[in-house]
Each structure stands twice: as C-alpha cells, then as structure tokens.
C-alpha cells in the first residue's frame, strides 16, 4: 500500500514535465524560405509555455536552425550561435521563460525572413525570467517585442487527465489484491 502511494506521488510530481505542447514551426509549411512564411506572425498566434517542444522540420541540404542572442537575431548574425541544429527534424524543449531566438544560418535566409522569436511569458508581469539550462533568454524591452495572442495549441494531455488515469490504475491495482 505504501509503495502504491509513493508511486502515485512520484507520477503526480512528474506531470509538469509531460504537460508541454508541441509546435511545428511554420505549421504545414515547416522551416523554409519557400512560400513566404511569416514566422513572426506564426509565433504571435501561439502561447508558449515551459516544457513546450518546438519542432523545426526542413530539408537539411538547404537549411539549418541556429539559436542566437537578440542582437544576433535582429542583425541576422550567425557568427557565434548559442546552438546549431542540422538534422532536418529538430525538437527543442523550452525550459526557461523569456525570448528564444532562432534563425536559419544559410546566407540570405534570415534576411528573407527565416527567423522566429519564441516568447515564453512569465507567470506574472512582476515575475522575472530565471535562466537555467542551455536556453538563456536575452533581455528584450517590453516595447520591442509584441506579446503573443492568448490562442495556442493545447497540451497533448492535461495534468488532470494524467492524474485521473494514474489514480484509476492505482484503484484497479488496489482492489485486485
């Protein structure tokens, strides 16, 4: 009985990590220069949260993904990226609040609009972003980047759904013994 209670507590504590949404950058168009995808507009229609996974799908022969600072993003400067991804199917989990800037490092692509600002809003306007892990958001004045709209992709499974499922399994297990 104690082991079962411990399992429920452990699974309940891990729910936060499984609650992130998955966003394919550019939706069906993906990460490309073809079709004039407006990545700024795409990002503004999403509400990003901690734990969300940002997926970049592209042809690796023609594109890549570089995470850069705000200054590098604005200037399309690829000389010292924070990280570089080249698989053509890159999944990046956002683990800090604030702005995360990505661009294509192929010459001319960033200037053609192949760049995106993923902004994870703080819990409240008074809560500062806390950098941790590989993603270190660059400070950006509030007036420099508009806030995204409240719409966005829902998480694949909610915390409550997961907790209810675990609880139901625990009850079935308990009553079978």
C-alpha positions as CSV (number, residue, x, y, z in Angstrom):
1,X,0.0,0.0,0.0
2,X,2.8,2.4,0.9
3,X,4.6,1.6,-2.3
4,X,1.5,2.4,-4.3
5,X,1.0,5.7,-2.6
6,X,4.7,6.5,-3.3
7,X,4.2,5.7,-7.0
8,X,1.2,8.0,-7.2
9,X,3.1,10.8,-5.6
10,X,6.1,10.3,-7.9
11,X,3.9,10.2,-11.1
12,X,2.0,13.2,-9.9
13,X,5.2,15.2,-9.4
14,X,6.4,14.3,-12.9
15,X,3.2,15.6,-14.6
16,X,4.6,19.1,-15.0
17,X,7.2,17.8,-17.5
18,X,4.7,16.0,-19.6
19,X,2.3,18.9,-20.0
20,X,4.1,20.8,-22.7
21,X,2.5,21.4,-26.1
22,X,4.3,20.5,-29.4
23,X,4.6,23.3,-32.0
24,X,5.8,22.7,-35.6
25,X,7.4,26.0,-36.6
26,X,5.6,27.3,-39.7
27,X,2.8,24.7,-39.3
28,X,2.4,22.7,-42.6
29,X,5.0,24.8,-44.4
30,X,7.7,23.9,-41.9
31,X,11.1,25.8,-41.7
32,X,11.7,27.1,-45.2
33,X,12.1,30.2,-47.4
34,X,9.6,28.9,-50.0
35,X,6.1,30.3,-49.8
36,X,6.9,33.5,-47.8
37,X,6.0,32.0,-44.4
38,X,5.6,34.8,-41.8
39,X,7.3,33.3,-38.8
40,X,6.8,36.4,-36.7
41,X,3.0,36.1,-37.3
42,X,3.1,32.4,-36.7
43,X,4.8,32.9,-33.3
44,X,2.3,35.7,-32.3
45,X,-0.6,33.3,-32.7
46,X,0.8,30.9,-30.1
47,X,1.1,31.0,-26.3
48,X,4.3,29.2,-25.4
49,X,4.8,27.7,-22.0
50,X,7.6,26.0,-20.2
51,X,8.0,22.4,-21.4
52,X,6.7,23.1,-24.9
53,X,8.6,21.4,-27.7
54,X,9.4,23.5,-30.7
55,X,9.9,21.3,-33.8
56,X,11.8,22.6,-36.9
57,X,11.2,20.4,-40.0
58,X,13.2,21.3,-43.0
59,X,15.5,19.9,-45.7
60,X,19.0,19.8,-44.1
61,X,20.6,20.2,-47.5
62,X,19.2,23.7,-47.7
63,X,18.6,24.9,-44.2
64,X,19.6,24.7,-40.5
65,X,18.5,26.1,-37.2
66,X,20.6,28.3,-35.0
67,X,19.7,29.7,-31.6
68,X,21.1,33.2,-31.2
69,X,21.0,36.2,-29.0
70,X,18.5,39.0,-29.5
71,X,21.2,41.2,-31.1
72,X,22.3,38.4,-33.5
73,X,18.6,37.8,-34.3
74,X,18.0,41.4,-35.2
75,X,21.2,41.6,-37.3
76,X,20.9,38.1,-38.8
77,X,24.4,37.5,-37.5
78,X,25.3,33.8,-37.4
79,X,29.0,34.2,-36.3
80,X,28.5,32.9,-32.7
81,X,25.3,31.0,-32.3
82,X,24.3,29.6,-28.9
83,X,23.5,26.3,-30.6
84,X,23.2,24.9,-34.1
85,X,20.8,22.1,-35.3
86,X,21.2,20.4,-38.6
87,X,19.1,17.2,-38.7
88,X,16.1,18.5,-40.6
89,X,13.8,17.4,-37.8
90,X,15.0,19.2,-34.6
91,X,12.9,19.1,-31.4
92,X,13.8,21.7,-28.9
93,X,12.2,21.8,-25.4
94,X,11.8,25.2,-24.0
95,X,12.9,25.2,-20.3
96,X,13.1,28.9,-19.4
97,X,10.8,31.8,-19.7
98,X,11.6,34.8,-22.0
99,X,12.6,35.1,-25.6
100,X,14.3,32.3,-27.5
101,X,15.6,33.4,-30.9
102,X,16.2,31.1,-33.8
103,X,17.2,31.7,-37.4
104,X,18.5,29.8,-40.5
105,X,22.2,30.3,-40.9
106,X,22.3,29.8,-44.7
107,X,23.4,33.0,-46.3
108,X,20.4,35.2,-47.2
109,X,17.7,33.1,-45.5
110,X,17.5,35.1,-42.3
111,X,17.3,38.3,-44.3
112,X,14.5,36.7,-46.3
113,X,12.5,36.2,-43.1
114,X,13.6,32.7,-41.9
115,X,13.8,33.6,-38.3
116,X,11.5,33.2,-35.3
117,X,11.2,34.6,-31.8
118,X,9.7,32.0,-29.3
119,X,8.5,34.0,-26.3
120,X,7.5,32.2,-23.1
121,X,5.7,34.7,-20.9
122,X,6.4,35.0,-17.2
123,X,3.8,33.7,-14.7
124,X,3.0,37.4,-13.9
125,X,4.3,40.7,-15.1
126,X,6.3,41.1,-11.9
127,X,8.0,37.6,-12.1
128,X,11.4,37.9,-13.7
129,X,12.6,35.2,-16.1
130,X,15.0,32.8,-14.4
131,X,17.7,31.5,-16.8
132,X,18.7,27.8,-16.4
133,X,19.9,25.1,-18.6
134,X,21.0,25.7,-22.2
135,X,18.4,28.3,-23.1
136,X,19.4,31.7,-21.7
137,X,16.9,34.3,-22.9
138,X,18.2,37.6,-23.9
139,X,16.7,40.6,-22.2
140,X,14.3,42.4,-24.5
141,X,12.5,45.6,-23.7
142,X,8.7,45.1,-23.4
143,X,8.1,47.6,-26.2
144,X,10.5,45.9,-28.6
145,X,8.5,42.6,-29.0
146,X,4.7,42.5,-29.0
147,X,3.1,39.9,-26.7
148,X,1.5,36.9,-28.4
149,X,-2.2,36.4,-28.6
150,X,-3.9,34.2,-26.0
151,X,-4.6,31.4,-28.5
152,X,-2.3,28.5,-28.9
153,X,-2.1,24.7,-29.3
154,X,-3.5,22.8,-26.2
155,X,-1.2,20.4,-24.5
156,X,-1.5,16.8,-25.7
157,X,-2.7,15.6,-22.3
158,X,-3.6,17.8,-19.3
159,X,-2.3,17.3,-15.8
160,X,-5.7,16.4,-14.5
161,X,-6.2,13.8,-17.2
162,X,-2.9,12.2,-16.4
163,X,-3.5,12.3,-12.6
164,X,-7.0,10.7,-13.1
165,X,-5.6,8.0,-15.3
166,X,-2.9,7.2,-12.7
167,X,-5.4,7.2,-9.9
168,X,-7.8,4.9,-11.8
169,X,-4.9,2.5,-12.4
170,X,-4.0,2.6,-8.7
171,X,-7.5,1.8,-7.7
172,X,-7.8,-1.1,-10.0
173,X,-4.4,-2.4,-8.7
174,X,-5.5,-1.9,-5.1
175,X,-8.9,-3.7,-5.5
176,X,-7.4,-6.7,-7.4
177,X,-5.2,-7.5,-4.3
